Amino acid sequence: MNICESDKLGHALSCYGILKANVLQKADIVILNTCSVRDQAEQKAFSFLGRAEEFKREKPNIKIVVVGCMAERIEHKIKHRFKSVNLIIGAKDIDNAAFKIADLCDISNYSIAERESDKAFDIIKYITVMRGCDNYCSYCVVPFVRGQETSFKSSDIIEDCRLAVNNGAKEIMLLGQNVNSYKYDDIKFTDLVKNIAKIDGLERIRFMTNHPKDLSNELIDMMAREPKVCSHIHLPMQSASNNILLAMNRKYTYQQYLMLIKKLRVAVPDISVTTDIIVGFPGETEEDFEQTLKAVKEIRFGGLYVFRYSSRPNTRAASMDDDVPLEDKKKRHSIILKESNKISIEIVASMVGTTQQVLAEKIEGDVIETRTRSGRKVFVKCASKKDLGKQLNVSIKEAKINSLFGEII
Ligand code: SF4
């Protein structure tokens, strides 16, 4: 979501003639797009702001702008601590950020031409279909900083997708905090994807993130039938202990989650399921953790992100006793990571010798970075620029922990 919004802001700023500087030292405006999901993300933002202030002492005319969730959540704290920040724009106001930044810099000339030429190089286009969340998982700050769930008009989304494809996009990644609960008038997420799939020239569709409680049979069926939809789903599990899932307010049990995985694997046999896990949630016992570890071993996720629980202000979990010692959180984090890496290595090793259809996304020298339909990166040597944006058949020759190496057939 942050990549998408930074990208969108970059495009919008280019309409005012404000272009990306390749290095900080060349920048006249420093814009920090922030995340509040974890305490660590906020600490990183503070440390970046410290560096930006140092930079401003050397170059006093630069402007410092903070946007995003942290700007929404703790505007006053940022103002108080970083006196040289010129402008703070919260996540709910991000659509006006380019205008406000241009205004700060006394720029009023706006030209769409620059933006469209810029867009021509996006092979993968991120399109936000909804914002906000009404789920109030007890650990999560998103509903507080992003507001209520709002789905965007389907015809506008389809038009954005069409424009992106006309400008060279081959893959659309639909984004939303809870993408599969999308609903605009009578149009549900499945209908939206089916309509987007009709766009000529579009080759692949992905979407994230999905809430298990909103993963309908209809959506699973559509994933099985629609050839443009990639065989990958990110489905956050968070924990496999029903006590913890209840305390997290996730609205499903582990058994229901497992049933969804089974259905997905029957419908789309080559599907890769990736997930998020939180360890050390308040009250998580060794036994709760063992259940999560067992689930990781049994389900064999295609990849996972594991986080140590950190308390977020205003959330329900913030009033719970954060009783898992840091040492235990670290230990549980590393156990899950180790197991996940082991499984990843086994999965990628089993792909050696197979042929995969990949989309060529980026080129560096004579190596093209591509991605399989299941979301694995494959580096292909001796490729040329003309292969960019094409779907290629690649023979997998070598595997490393999270990447594969192959040759074009
Ligand atoms: S579904 Fe839960 S974790 Fe995801 S954004 Fe909403 S409140 Fe946060």
Boltz pocket constraint, residues with backbone or C-beta under 6 A from the ligand:
constraints:
  - pocket:
      binder: B
      contacts: [[A, 133], [A, 134], [A, 135], [A, 136], [A, 137], [A, 140], [A, 141], [A, 142], [A, 143], [A, 177], [A, 178], [A, 211]]
      max_distance: 6.0
